[in-house]
Amino acid sequence: MNPFETPYIIPLGAFLVAIVAIVSGAVSQAHARRIKAEQRMSMLQRGMTVEQIDQLFKTSKEDDPEDGPRTKDPLRSLGNARRTGIILVSVGVGIVLFGLLLTVIVNERDVLTVAATGLIPLAIGIGFFVDYNLQKRELSRFGLEVGADQPPR
């Protein structure tokens, strides 16, 4: 018997892909930290102060203790929820239609599982539309109206 003909090869492959992704992410993070430390050491050797180096490496994502935590733009969040909902609903409908069409072409009822799989992104996309409407309602309570004349960013 060929060792690749076992029914466990696909789940084993999925677990191996997940393990490789986790390990490569950890290695990548360690490499990035090492490079950043080497850059800092090089800057210290060239005479830069620690404050200058910290100012140079500070990113916009970090919270500045002097400015307080950064706030998220509610209109951007609203637009992201709508865009994600549109994409997921479109993908779900596409997968469902693909599964139905494939069932008709192949004349095999078992292929309907492909169409059922499309219900997952479809349901998640509908959830994003619900979130979009809830966010819109919340913003209107605070006096921020999102209408046709003011599209979200």
Secondary structure, DSSP 8 states (H G I E B T S, - for coil): --GGGSTTHHHHHHHHHHHHHHHHHHHHHHHHHHHHHHHHHHHHHTT--HHHHHHHH--TTS-BTTTBS----HHHHHHHHHHHHHHHHHHHHHHHHHHHHHHHHHT-GGGHHHHHHTHHHHHHHHHHHHHHHHHHHHHHHTT----TTS---
